[in-house]
């Protein structure tokens, strides 16, 4: 009985949250008044636009559910470690919480975009305030998720002395610098443009840099560092079966972190608040979300393998 509760409880709770948020999002698609159709897809009626938005959203909803499932499975593995009185239990539990926050940020961001679309038809001030709020919410949840993952991975890897390769570390730093420089340039150009309407964030330059740009750069740094450390740790772990299972989780974590960085990068350099457009940007966004889904699936698969090892 105890084993059954452990193997089902956290997964069921996480999936329940995912399903409820998905239902809220679908309800908002069909029942919330829409103000973007006439401006972006003139050839569709309001009902056709909502049906198209629902169909386009189905892959994203599937990714959300996979993400919540992965968080639940890692949480279950943490419970098994707790029963075995393993010292890494708190760290794996922290990792599960970080993954859960990343999973939670996906439907929350989509739901907020639906409300943005609704507010667009009313006061301009209310719409601008809702955009500012959405930008901060989209930042805070993944940021806290990345922080939890970072401290979890640091704690796990610190228990084993790792001889990190200098060349790989340099490549990681170079990648981060390139991403950071490009992101800073692409976002700050909105503030330097002569077009008065180019500030799509509705924030003063200094406020945007201190509260949006720099926190994103920090989150990406600790995210990339976590992915690198976890992959390297998995490679150095003894035991073929355990090593392979841990490496699957590490690979999934790396895919999720990189895809989240890509999503945040493109969503802030070229925001499209609450609008659906059938163009290359939407295709790119959909591909990145599907890639993140693959990462969550790999984490869930690796966690399932580790759970089976603990059950033996």
KAGI-V638083 format. One record per backbone hydrogen bond with DSSP energy under -1.0 kcal/mol. NH is the residue of the N-H (numbers start at 0). CO is the residue of the C=O. E is the energy in kcal/mol with one decimal. If there is no record, write none. Layout:
# KAGI-V638083
nh->NH co->CO e->E
nh->NH co->CO e->E
This chain:
# KAGI-V638083
nh->4 co->0 e->-2.3
nh->5 co->1 e->-2.3
nh->6 co->2 e->-2.4
nh->7 co->3 e->-1.3
nh->8 co->4 e->-2.6
nh->11 co->7 e->-2.9
nh->12 co->8 e->-2.4
nh->13 co->9 e->-2.4
nh->14 co->10 e->-2.7
nh->15 co->11 e->-2.3
nh->16 co->12 e->-2.0
nh->17 co->13 e->-2.1
nh->18 co->14 e->-2.9
nh->19 co->15 e->-2.5
nh->20 co->16 e->-2.4
nh->21 co->17 e->-2.0
nh->22 co->18 e->-2.5
nh->23 co->19 e->-2.2
nh->24 co->20 e->-2.3
nh->25 co->21 e->-2.5
nh->26 co->22 e->-2.5
nh->27 co->23 e->-2.2
nh->28 co->24 e->-1.9
nh->29 co->25 e->-1.8
nh->30 co->26 e->-2.6
nh->31 co->27 e->-1.5
nh->39 co->35 e->-1.7
nh->40 co->36 e->-2.7
nh->43 co->40 e->-1.8
nh->48 co->44 e->-2.6
nh->49 co->45 e->-2.1
nh->50 co->46 e->-2.3
nh->51 co->47 e->-2.5
nh->52 co->48 e->-2.6
nh->53 co->49 e->-2.3
nh->54 co->50 e->-2.4
nh->55 co->51 e->-2.5
nh->56 co->52 e->-1.6
nh->60 co->56 e->-2.5
nh->61 co->57 e->-2.2
nh->62 co->58 e->-2.0
nh->63 co->59 e->-2.2
nh->64 co->60 e->-2.1
nh->65 co->61 e->-2.2
nh->66 co->62 e->-2.5
nh->67 co->63 e->-2.5
nh->68 co->64 e->-2.3
nh->69 co->65 e->-2.5
nh->70 co->66 e->-2.1
nh->71 co->67 e->-2.2
nh->72 co->68 e->-2.3
nh->73 co->69 e->-2.3
nh->74 co->70 e->-1.9
nh->75 co->71 e->-2.0
nh->76 co->72 e->-2.1
nh->77 co->73 e->-2.0
nh->78 co->74 e->-1.7
nh->79 co->75 e->-1.9
nh->80 co->76 e->-2.0
nh->81 co->77 e->-2.0
nh->82 co->78 e->-2.2
nh->83 co->79 e->-1.7
nh->84 co->81 e->-1.4
nh->85 co->80 e->-2.7
nh->88 co->85 e->-1.6
nh->91 co->87 e->-2.4
nh->92 co->88 e->-2.5
nh->93 co->89 e->-1.8
nh->94 co->90 e->-2.0
nh->95 co->91 e->-2.3
nh->96 co->92 e->-1.9
nh->97 co->93 e->-2.1
nh->98 co->94 e->-2.5
nh->99 co->95 e->-2.3
nh->100 co->96 e->-2.1
nh->101 co->97 e->-1.8
nh->102 co->98 e->-2.5
nh->103 co->99 e->-2.8
nh->104 co->100 e->-1.9
nh->107 co->103 e->-1.7
nh->108 co->104 e->-2.1
nh->109 co->105 e->-1.7
nh->110 co->106 e->-2.7
nh->111 co->107 e->-2.4
nh->112 co->108 e->-1.9
nh->113 co->109 e->-1.5
nh->114 co->110 e->-1.8
nh->115 co->111 e->-2.2
nh->116 co->112 e->-2.0
nh->117 co->113 e->-1.6
nh->118 co->114 e->-2.6
nh->119 co->115 e->-1.6
nh->120 co->117 e->-1.1
nh->121 co->118 e->-2.0
nh->126 co->122 e->-2.2
nh->127 co->123 e->-2.6
nh->128 co->124 e->-2.4
nh->129 co->125 e->-2.2
nh->130 co->126 e->-1.9
nh->131 co->127 e->-2.2
nh->132 co->128 e->-2.3
nh->133 co->129 e->-2.4
nh->134 co->130 e->-2.5
nh->135 co->131 e->-1.8
nh->136 co->132 e->-2.5
nh->137 co->133 e->-2.9
nh->139 co->135 e->-2.9
nh->140 co->136 e->-1.7
nh->142 co->138 e->-2.1
nh->143 co->139 e->-2.7
nh->144 co->140 e->-2.1
nh->145 co->141 e->-3.0
nh->146 co->142 e->-2.3
nh->147 co->143 e->-2.4
nh->148 co->144 e->-2.4
nh->149 co->145 e->-2.7
nh->150 co->146 e->-2.4
nh->151 co->147 e->-2.1
nh->152 co->148 e->-3.0
nh->153 co->149 e->-2.6
nh->154 co->150 e->-2.0
nh->155 co->151 e->-2.4
nh->156 co->152 e->-2.9
nh->157 co->153 e->-1.8
nh->159 co->156 e->-1.4
nh->163 co->161 e->-1.2
nh->168 co->164 e->-2.0
nh->169 co->165 e->-2.4
nh->170 co->166 e->-2.1
nh->171 co->167 e->-2.1
nh->172 co->168 e->-2.3
nh->173 co->169 e->-2.5
nh->174 co->170 e->-2.5
nh->175 co->171 e->-2.3
nh->176 co->172 e->-2.5
nh->177 co->173 e->-2.3
nh->178 co->174 e->-2.4
nh->179 co->175 e->-2.9
nh->180 co->176 e->-2.7
nh->181 co->177 e->-2.4
nh->182 co->178 e->-2.6
nh->183 co->179 e->-2.4
nh->184 co->180 e->-2.3
nh->185 co->181 e->-2.8
nh->186 co->182 e->-2.2
nh->187 co->183 e->-2.4
nh->188 co->184 e->-1.5
nh->189 co->186 e->-1.3
nh->190 co->187 e->-1.3
nh->191 co->187 e->-1.1
nh->192 co->188 e->-1.1
nh->197 co->194 e->-1.8
nh->199 co->197 e->-1.7
nh->207 co->203 e->-2.7
nh->208 co->204 e->-2.5
nh->209 co->205 e->-2.4
nh->210 co->206 e->-2.5
nh->211 co->207 e->-2.1
nh->212 co->207 e->-2.3
nh->213 co->208 e->-2.6
nh->215 co->211 e->-1.9
nh->216 co->212 e->-2.3
nh->217 co->213 e->-2.5
nh->218 co->214 e->-2.6
nh->219 co->215 e->-2.6
nh->220 co->216 e->-2.0
nh->221 co->217 e->-2.4
nh->222 co->218 e->-2.0
nh->223 co->219 e->-2.7
nh->224 co->220 e->-2.4
nh->225 co->221 e->-2.1
nh->226 co->222 e->-2.3
nh->227 co->223 e->-2.4
nh->228 co->224 e->-2.6
nh->229 co->225 e->-2.5
nh->230 co->226 e->-2.1
nh->231 co->227 e->-2.3
nh->232 co->228 e->-2.6
nh->233 co->229 e->-2.3
nh->234 co->230 e->-1.8
nh->235 co->231 e->-1.3
nh->242 co->238 e->-2.8
nh->243 co->239 e->-2.5
nh->244 co->240 e->-2.2
nh->245 co->241 e->-2.6
nh->246 co->242 e->-2.3
nh->247 co->243 e->-1.8
nh->248 co->244 e->-1.7
nh->249 co->245 e->-2.7
nh->250 co->246 e->-2.7
nh->251 co->247 e->-2.3
nh->252 co->248 e->-2.7
nh->253 co->249 e->-2.3
nh->254 co->250 e->-2.3
nh->255 co->251 e->-2.6
nh->256 co->252 e->-2.7
nh->257 co->253 e->-2.4
nh->258 co->254 e->-2.4
nh->259 co->255 e->-2.5
nh->260 co->256 e->-2.3
nh->261 co->257 e->-2.2
nh->262 co->258 e->-2.7
nh->263 co->259 e->-2.7
nh->264 co->260 e->-2.5
nh->265 co->261 e->-2.5
nh->266 co->262 e->-2.2
nh->267 co->263 e->-1.3
nh->268 co->264 e->-1.9
nh->269 co->265 e->-1.4
nh->274 co->271 e->-1.0
nh->278 co->276 e->-1.6
nh->282 co->278 e->-2.0
nh->283 co->279 e->-2.6
nh->284 co->280 e->-2.5
nh->285 co->281 e->-2.5
nh->286 co->282 e->-2.3
nh->287 co->283 e->-2.3
nh->288 co->284 e->-2.1
nh->289 co->285 e->-2.2
nh->290 co->286 e->-2.3
nh->291 co->287 e->-2.2
nh->292 co->288 e->-2.0
nh->293 co->289 e->-1.8
nh->294 co->290 e->-1.9
nh->295 co->291 e->-2.5
nh->296 co->292 e->-2.4
nh->297 co->293 e->-2.3
nh->298 co->294 e->-2.0
nh->299 co->295 e->-2.4
nh->300 co->296 e->-2.7
nh->301 co->297 e->-2.7
nh->302 co->298 e->-2.5
nh->303 co->299 e->-2.4
nh->304 co->300 e->-1.8
nh->305 co->301 e->-2.1
nh->306 co->302 e->-2.4
nh->307 co->303 e->-2.1
nh->308 co->304 e->-1.7
nh->309 co->305 e->-1.9
nh->310 co->306 e->-1.8
